[in-house]
């Protein structure tokens, strides 16, 4: 691609001064500015939503859609074992604490357990799903914990990172750009597939067994206009959604007892902005 991408006038006349001679660097700067603006707007919106939620805390929510205090699961989860990746903060931690409150034995994971300042009220073990050796070591540890006759009832593939970056790598930074995208792919996609494949033999062959994938509402969107800076994240979440659906279909055709579900959150109050990969 040429360094200079000149806009072509629709009517055959001259282009305006803003479009004429638009360079690759100009495109990158404009997209970065748009991305920063969207992030800032989202942060402001999140604050407004949080304030509104606090003000309306006395509203009665329908238990079919919201896990209010009166909600009772259809399945008795007491005594079951759940493994949740990325459970030191955010969605994973909230899920772990909710399950633990229902009598579930929860084992969560974190890339660095020692750095977790306020550990959750369930077991937390080291796991980096971008590293196959780390996954294998973790699965061996779980095998030892459950013993020959034990099993894992619930696997929640939740670990992840946000990925923000332009479509074009910055001048002179292509190598790092693609390394960061690869790290995002390993965290948000391939790591989940490897984790599921390694853990599948530990799920029971009869009775209740569930695999969950934390995907994103982004998987149902397209990265155009102001959201183009999320193109990498969108692509990886769409890939994860497709693979999760394939797992569900394949296990269903095999008449397996293992159910597969995707969770597609929208705007959640987590440390997502602090765990971004800046490509």
C-alpha positions as a LaTeX table, in Angstrom:
\begin{tabular}{lrrr}
\hline
Residue & $x$ (\AA) & $y$ (\AA) & $z$ (\AA) \\
\hline
Unk1 & 0.00 & 0.00 & 0.00 \\
Unk2 & 1.26 & 3.47 & $-0.85$ \\
Unk3 & 2.17 & 5.79 & 2.01 \\
Unk4 & $-0.23$ & 8.37 & 0.60 \\
Unk5 & $-3.85$ & 7.45 & $-0.05$ \\
Unk6 & $-5.49$ & 10.31 & $-1.93$ \\
Unk7 & $-9.26$ & 10.61 & $-1.84$ \\
Unk8 & $-11.01$ & 10.51 & $-5.19$ \\
Unk9 & $-13.79$ & 13.10 & $-5.68$ \\
Unk10 & $-17.21$ & 11.65 & $-6.50$ \\
Unk11 & $-18.05$ & 14.23 & $-9.15$ \\
Unk12 & $-14.67$ & 14.29 & $-10.87$ \\
Unk13 & $-13.81$ & 17.67 & $-9.35$ \\
Unk14 & $-11.06$ & 18.53 & $-6.90$ \\
Unk15 & $-10.91$ & 17.12 & $-3.39$ \\
Unk16 & $-11.00$ & 19.35 & $-0.34$ \\
Unk17 & $-7.78$ & 20.20 & 1.45 \\
Unk18 & $-8.58$ & 17.90 & 4.39 \\
Unk19 & $-8.80$ & 14.75 & 2.27 \\
Unk20 & $-6.05$ & 15.55 & $-0.19$ \\
Unk21 & $-2.74$ & 13.84 & 0.57 \\
Unk22 & $-4.07$ & 11.84 & 3.55 \\
Unk23 & $-1.10$ & 9.80 & 4.74 \\
Unk24 & $-0.92$ & 6.49 & 6.54 \\
Unk25 & 0.16 & 8.29 & 9.70 \\
Unk26 & $-2.88$ & 10.59 & 9.42 \\
Unk27 & $-5.16$ & 7.56 & 9.21 \\
Unk28 & $-3.57$ & 6.05 & 12.32 \\
Unk29 & $-3.86$ & 9.29 & 14.26 \\
Unk30 & $-7.49$ & 9.74 & 13.32 \\
Unk31 & $-8.40$ & 6.21 & 14.32 \\
Unk32 & $-6.52$ & 6.53 & 17.59 \\
Unk33 & $-8.39$ & 9.76 & 18.35 \\
Unk34 & $-11.73$ & 8.14 & 17.59 \\
Unk35 & $-10.83$ & 5.15 & 19.76 \\
Unk36 & $-9.81$ & 7.35 & 22.67 \\
Unk37 & $-13.05$ & 9.28 & 22.34 \\
Unk38 & $-15.14$ & 6.11 & 22.42 \\
Unk39 & $-13.26$ & 4.82 & 25.47 \\
Unk40 & $-13.77$ & 8.13 & 27.25 \\
Unk41 & $-17.47$ & 8.16 & 26.38 \\
Unk42 & $-17.84$ & 4.59 & 27.57 \\
Unk43 & $-16.19$ & 5.46 & 30.89 \\
Unk44 & $-18.54$ & 8.38 & 31.35 \\
Unk45 & $-21.52$ & 6.26 & 30.39 \\
Unk46 & $-20.42$ & 3.55 & 32.82 \\
Unk47 & $-20.31$ & 6.10 & 35.62 \\
Unk48 & $-23.79$ & 7.32 & 34.73 \\
Unk49 & $-25.12$ & 3.78 & 34.55 \\
Unk50 & $-23.56$ & 2.91 & 37.90 \\
Unk51 & $-25.15$ & 5.96 & 39.52 \\
Unk52 & $-28.52$ & 5.11 & 37.99 \\
Unk53 & $-28.25$ & 1.50 & 39.17 \\
Unk54 & $-27.48$ & 2.66 & 42.71 \\
Unk55 & $-30.43$ & 5.07 & 42.66 \\
Unk56 & $-32.80$ & 2.34 & 41.47 \\
Unk57 & $-31.56$ & $-0.40$ & 43.81 \\
Unk58 & $-35.01$ & $-0.64$ & 45.41 \\
Unk59 & $-36.64$ & $-1.77$ & 42.15 \\
Unk60 & $-37.99$ & $-5.32$ & 41.98 \\
Unk61 & $-36.33$ & $-7.22$ & 39.15 \\
Unk62 & $-37.86$ & $-10.22$ & 37.43 \\
Unk63 & $-36.14$ & $-13.38$ & 38.76 \\
Unk64 & $-36.36$ & $-15.02$ & 35.34 \\
Unk65 & $-33.79$ & $-12.56$ & 34.06 \\
Unk66 & $-31.93$ & $-11.35$ & 37.13 \\
Unk67 & $-30.35$ & $-13.45$ & 39.94 \\
Unk68 & $-32.08$ & $-11.65$ & 42.80 \\
Unk69 & $-32.07$ & $-13.07$ & 46.32 \\
Unk70 & $-35.28$ & $-15.04$ & 45.69 \\
Unk71 & $-33.84$ & $-16.83$ & 42.65 \\
Unk72 & $-33.46$ & $-20.60$ & 43.01 \\
Unk73 & $-31.51$ & $-22.62$ & 40.42 \\
Unk74 & $-33.37$ & $-25.45$ & 38.72 \\
Unk75 & $-30.44$ & $-27.79$ & 39.47 \\
Unk76 & $-29.12$ & $-28.45$ & 42.97 \\
Unk77 & $-25.48$ & $-27.38$ & 42.68 \\
Unk78 & $-24.47$ & $-28.15$ & 46.26 \\
Unk79 & $-21.29$ & $-30.22$ & 46.41 \\
Unk80 & $-20.45$ & $-29.90$ & 42.72 \\
Unk81 & $-16.99$ & $-28.79$ & 41.58 \\
Unk82 & $-16.46$ & $-25.80$ & 39.28 \\
Unk83 & $-13.25$ & $-24.63$ & 37.61 \\
Unk84 & $-13.25$ & $-20.98$ & 36.53 \\
Unk85 & $-10.41$ & $-19.41$ & 34.57 \\
Unk86 & $-9.65$ & $-15.73$ & 35.12 \\
Unk87 & $-11.35$ & $-15.69$ & 38.52 \\
Unk88 & $-9.26$ & $-13.24$ & 40.53 \\
Unk89 & $-11.41$ & $-10.26$ & 39.48 \\
Unk90 & $-14.41$ & $-9.30$ & 37.38 \\
Unk91 & $-16.93$ & $-11.71$ & 35.91 \\
Unk92 & $-14.95$ & $-14.82$ & 36.86 \\
Unk93 & $-14.67$ & $-13.81$ & 40.50 \\
Unk94 & $-18.35$ & $-12.84$ & 40.70 \\
Unk95 & $-19.34$ & $-16.19$ & 39.19 \\
Unk96 & $-17.10$ & $-18.03$ & 41.65 \\
Unk97 & $-18.51$ & $-16.22$ & 44.66 \\
Unk98 & $-22.10$ & $-16.79$ & 43.45 \\
Unk99 & $-21.46$ & $-20.51$ & 42.97 \\
Unk100 & $-19.66$ & $-20.82$ & 46.30 \\
Unk101 & $-22.69$ & $-19.26$ & 47.99 \\
Unk102 & $-24.76$ & $-22.10$ & 46.49 \\
Unk103 & $-22.52$ & $-24.73$ & 48.02 \\
Unk104 & $-20.33$ & $-25.32$ & 44.95 \\
Unk105 & $-16.65$ & $-26.15$ & 45.48 \\
Unk106 & $-14.89$ & $-23.57$ & 43.34 \\
Unk107 & $-11.35$ & $-23.60$ & 41.97 \\
Unk108 & $-10.47$ & $-20.36$ & 40.23 \\
Unk109 & $-7.36$ & $-19.42$ & 38.31 \\
Unk110 & $-5.14$ & $-16.38$ & 37.91 \\
Unk111 & $-1.98$ & $-15.69$ & 35.91 \\
Unk112 & $-0.25$ & $-14.71$ & 39.17 \\
Unk113 & $-2.00$ & $-15.73$ & 42.37 \\
Unk114 & 0.68 & $-14.11$ & 44.53 \\
Unk115 & $-0.18$ & $-10.68$ & 43.12 \\
Unk116 & $-3.88$ & $-10.88$ & 44.04 \\
Unk117 & $-4.18$ & $-8.39$ & 46.90 \\
Unk118 & $-7.60$ & $-9.46$ & 48.15 \\
Unk119 & $-8.09$ & $-13.16$ & 47.34 \\
Unk120 & $-11.65$ & $-14.44$ & 46.81 \\
Unk121 & $-13.39$ & $-16.80$ & 49.21 \\
Unk122 & $-12.55$ & $-19.83$ & 47.07 \\
Unk123 & $-9.37$ & $-21.61$ & 46.00 \\
Unk124 & $-7.20$ & $-19.77$ & 43.47 \\
Unk125 & $-4.49$ & $-21.55$ & 41.46 \\
Unk126 & $-1.94$ & $-20.31$ & 38.93 \\
Unk127 & $-2.77$ & $-20.75$ & 35.25 \\
Unk128 & $-1.76$ & $-18.92$ & 32.09 \\
Unk129 & $-3.97$ & $-20.17$ & 29.27 \\
Unk130 & $-1.62$ & $-18.70$ & 26.66 \\
Unk131 & 0.96 & $-21.34$ & 27.67 \\
Unk132 & 0.26 & $-25.02$ & 26.83 \\
Unk133 & 2.68 & $-26.16$ & 29.56 \\
Unk134 & 0.78 & $-24.12$ & 32.13 \\
Unk135 & $-2.52$ & $-25.68$ & 31.03 \\
Unk136 & $-1.07$ & $-29.19$ & 31.21 \\
Unk137 & 0.40 & $-28.56$ & 34.67 \\
Unk138 & $-2.91$ & $-27.17$ & 35.89 \\
Unk139 & $-4.91$ & $-30.16$ & 34.58 \\
Unk140 & $-2.48$ & $-32.58$ & 36.26 \\
Unk141 & $-2.96$ & $-30.68$ & 39.52 \\
Unk142 & $-6.74$ & $-30.91$ & 39.22 \\
Unk143 & $-6.48$ & $-34.64$ & 38.52 \\
Unk144 & $-4.52$ & $-35.12$ & 41.73 \\
Unk145 & $-7.08$ & $-33.08$ & 43.68 \\
Unk146 & $-10.16$ & $-34.97$ & 42.48 \\
Unk147 & $-8.53$ & $-38.39$ & 42.53 \\
Unk148 & $-9.21$ & $-41.37$ & 40.21 \\
Unk149 & $-12.95$ & $-41.43$ & 40.92 \\
Unk150 & $-13.50$ & $-37.66$ & 41.03 \\
Unk151 & $-14.57$ & $-35.23$ & 38.36 \\
Unk152 & $-15.20$ & $-31.58$ & 37.51 \\
Unk153 & $-18.87$ & $-30.72$ & 37.01 \\
Unk154 & $-18.56$ & $-27.18$ & 35.65 \\
Unk155 & $-15.87$ & $-25.55$ & 33.50 \\
Unk156 & $-16.15$ & $-21.81$ & 32.95 \\
Unk157 & $-13.72$ & $-20.53$ & 30.31 \\
Unk158 & $-13.63$ & $-16.91$ & 31.39 \\
Unk159 & $-10.02$ & $-15.66$ & 31.22 \\
Unk160 & $-9.46$ & $-12.92$ & 28.70 \\
Unk161 & $-7.96$ & $-9.59$ & 27.72 \\
Unk162 & $-9.24$ & $-6.60$ & 25.86 \\
Unk163 & $-7.44$ & $-5.76$ & 22.62 \\
Unk164 & $-7.32$ & $-2.23$ & 21.28 \\
Unk165 & $-5.42$ & $-1.22$ & 18.18 \\
Unk166 & $-5.56$ & 0.27 & 14.73 \\
Unk167 & $-6.09$ & $-1.83$ & 11.65 \\
Unk168 & $-2.70$ & $-0.66$ & 10.41 \\
Unk169 & 0.36 & $-1.20$ & 12.62 \\
Unk170 & 2.28 & 1.96 & 13.51 \\
Unk171 & 5.26 & 2.81 & 11.30 \\
Unk172 & 8.20 & 0.66 & 12.36 \\
Unk173 & 6.11 & $-1.26$ & 14.90 \\
Unk174 & 4.65 & $-4.08$ & 12.82 \\
Unk175 & 6.53 & $-6.85$ & 14.66 \\
Unk176 & 5.28 & $-5.81$ & 18.08 \\
Unk177 & 1.79 & $-5.16$ & 16.68 \\
Unk178 & 1.41 & $-8.72$ & 15.43 \\
Unk179 & 2.98 & $-10.19$ & 18.57 \\
Unk180 & 0.34 & $-8.39$ & 20.64 \\
Unk181 & $-2.46$ & $-9.63$ & 18.37 \\
Unk182 & $-1.08$ & $-13.15$ & 18.72 \\
Unk183 & $-1.11$ & $-12.80$ & 22.51 \\
Unk184 & $-4.72$ & $-11.67$ & 22.31 \\
Unk185 & $-5.59$ & $-14.65$ & 20.11 \\
Unk186 & $-4.01$ & $-17.05$ & 22.61 \\
Unk187 & $-5.82$ & $-15.42$ & 25.54 \\
Unk188 & $-9.27$ & $-14.88$ & 24.05 \\
Unk189 & $-9.53$ & $-17.84$ & 21.69 \\
Unk190 & $-7.03$ & $-20.69$ & 21.35 \\
Unk191 & $-6.35$ & $-20.90$ & 25.09 \\
Unk192 & $-10.04$ & $-21.59$ & 25.75 \\
Unk193 & $-10.16$ & $-24.34$ & 23.14 \\
Unk194 & $-7.04$ & $-26.01$ & 24.53 \\
Unk195 & $-8.35$ & $-25.72$ & 28.09 \\
Unk196 & $-11.66$ & $-27.33$ & 27.10 \\
Unk197 & $-9.95$ & $-30.16$ & 25.23 \\
Unk198 & $-7.64$ & $-30.92$ & 28.18 \\
Unk199 & $-10.42$ & $-30.71$ & 30.78 \\
Unk200 & $-13.05$ & $-32.69$ & 28.85 \\
Unk201 & $-11.92$ & $-36.11$ & 30.21 \\
Unk202 & $-12.40$ & $-34.77$ & 33.76 \\
Unk203 & $-16.08$ & $-34.01$ & 33.19 \\
Unk204 & $-18.52$ & $-36.80$ & 34.16 \\
Unk205 & $-19.86$ & $-39.08$ & 31.42 \\
Unk206 & $-23.30$ & $-39.12$ & 33.03 \\
Unk207 & $-25.49$ & $-36.66$ & 34.85 \\
Unk208 & $-24.88$ & $-32.93$ & 35.13 \\
Unk209 & $-21.87$ & $-31.46$ & 33.29 \\
Unk210 & $-21.52$ & $-27.97$ & 31.84 \\
Unk211 & $-18.95$ & $-25.99$ & 29.86 \\
Unk212 & $-19.34$ & $-22.21$ & 29.67 \\
Unk213 & $-17.51$ & $-19.73$ & 27.46 \\
Unk214 & $-17.47$ & $-16.04$ & 28.38 \\
Unk215 & $-17.67$ & $-14.50$ & 24.92 \\
Unk216 & $-18.98$ & $-10.94$ & 24.43 \\
Unk217 & $-21.80$ & $-9.02$ & 22.84 \\
Unk218 & $-18.98$ & $-7.81$ & 20.58 \\
Unk219 & $-19.12$ & $-11.21$ & 18.87 \\
Unk220 & $-22.42$ & $-10.14$ & 17.34 \\
Unk221 & $-21.13$ & $-6.79$ & 16.10 \\
Unk222 & $-18.92$ & $-5.56$ & 13.29 \\
Unk223 & $-15.88$ & $-3.36$ & 13.78 \\
Unk224 & $-16.75$ & $-0.40$ & 11.62 \\
Unk225 & $-16.56$ & 3.36 & 12.09 \\
Unk226 & $-15.77$ & 4.27 & 15.70 \\
Unk227 & $-15.45$ & 0.61 & 16.73 \\
Unk228 & $-12.76$ & $-0.25$ & 14.19 \\
Unk229 & $-10.11$ & 0.03 & 16.91 \\
Unk230 & $-11.69$ & $-3.11$ & 18.45 \\
Unk231 & $-11.25$ & $-5.14$ & 15.26 \\
Unk232 & $-8.87$ & $-7.67$ & 16.85 \\
Unk233 & $-11.04$ & $-8.21$ & 19.93 \\
Unk234 & $-14.16$ & $-8.56$ & 17.79 \\
Unk235 & $-12.53$ & $-11.11$ & 15.48 \\
Unk236 & $-11.32$ & $-13.26$ & 18.38 \\
Unk237 & $-14.64$ & $-13.18$ & 20.20 \\
Unk238 & $-16.50$ & $-14.07$ & 17.00 \\
Unk239 & $-14.11$ & $-16.99$ & 16.53 \\
Unk240 & $-14.70$ & $-18.13$ & 20.12 \\
Unk241 & $-18.47$ & $-17.94$ & 19.63 \\
Unk242 & $-18.23$ & $-20.04$ & 16.46 \\
Unk243 & $-16.07$ & $-22.68$ & 18.16 \\
Unk244 & $-18.31$ & $-22.80$ & 21.24 \\
Unk245 & $-21.30$ & $-23.39$ & 18.97 \\
Unk246 & $-19.34$ & $-26.16$ & 17.23 \\
Unk247 & $-18.59$ & $-27.77$ & 20.61 \\
Unk248 & $-22.31$ & $-27.64$ & 21.47 \\
Unk249 & $-23.35$ & $-29.14$ & 18.14 \\
Unk250 & $-20.72$ & $-31.90$ & 18.19 \\
Unk251 & $-21.45$ & $-32.97$ & 21.76 \\
Unk252 & $-25.17$ & $-32.84$ & 21.05 \\
Unk253 & $-24.83$ & $-35.09$ & 18.00 \\
Unk254 & $-22.82$ & $-37.51$ & 20.12 \\
Unk255 & $-25.68$ & $-37.51$ & 22.66 \\
Unk256 & $-23.28$ & $-36.32$ & 25.32 \\
Unk257 & $-24.54$ & $-35.22$ & 28.71 \\
Unk258 & $-22.21$ & $-32.19$ & 28.57 \\
Unk259 & $-24.04$ & $-28.96$ & 27.90 \\
Unk260 & $-22.25$ & $-25.97$ & 26.33 \\
Unk261 & $-23.34$ & $-22.37$ & 26.88 \\
Unk262 & $-21.94$ & $-19.01$ & 25.80 \\
Unk263 & $-22.24$ & $-15.91$ & 27.96 \\
Unk264 & $-22.23$ & $-12.65$ & 26.03 \\
Unk265 & $-21.96$ & $-9.68$ & 28.42 \\
Unk266 & $-22.25$ & $-6.08$ & 27.34 \\
Unk267 & $-20.97$ & $-3.30$ & 29.61 \\
Unk268 & $-19.80$ & $-4.74$ & 32.94 \\
Unk269 & $-18.00$ & $-2.97$ & 35.78 \\
Unk270 & $-14.69$ & $-4.89$ & 35.69 \\
Unk271 & $-10.98$ & $-4.14$ & 35.35 \\
Unk272 & $-11.25$ & $-4.52$ & 31.57 \\
Unk273 & $-9.57$ & $-1.14$ & 30.86 \\
Unk274 & $-6.58$ & $-2.17$ & 33.02 \\
Unk275 & $-6.04$ & $-5.45$ & 31.17 \\
Unk276 & $-5.92$ & $-4.10$ & 27.64 \\
Unk277 & $-3.47$ & $-5.23$ & 25.01 \\
Unk278 & $-2.46$ & $-2.07$ & 23.16 \\
Unk279 & $-1.69$ & $-3.27$ & 19.67 \\
\hline
\end{tabular}
